Amino acid sequence: MSTGAAASGSHWRLQQTQNLADETVDIMRVDTRCWKEKKLSEWGIWWLIDKKVSGKNSKMWAIGIVIVAIIIILCGMFP
């Protein structure tokens, strides 16, 4: 094998290795993007659930405060 043929074979292997590395990086980028989208979706769902629960908690607090205020007023009216 001459030096030119050896260099050509070496260049070919290097190119094949670079192609495999590029393909692997592309796969990792797609995997990372899918993971991020999944997490954002999950966080979005949890945000909606938290917002809904928070609204219910606010209503319960408001009802509780009104009931306590009525009890205080009634206790003041009938000593």
Steps between C-alpha positions, in 0.01 A plus 500: 500500500645834404498808714221658293279193538565489874415868533185449296392205719576698813301796367207268420500355855521847648206610286295192604576568867401866458173397333418263787580770755277750316215249488536430871494871584186546287328214683598651836361840396169346396486301825572813705236699310241226558590486871465879533164500322377219726609685814343826384178314429504342846573836665217657302258237625619542859466876468137461391428256783669729753306799368173309527577380857616847598171645378306247707716579805432871456126437485516286814690773684246762391208281615675431831564869564136586423375228738732617778390861446132396521566308821680800653215732400237261642694463826515880527127538442398250769720551807 
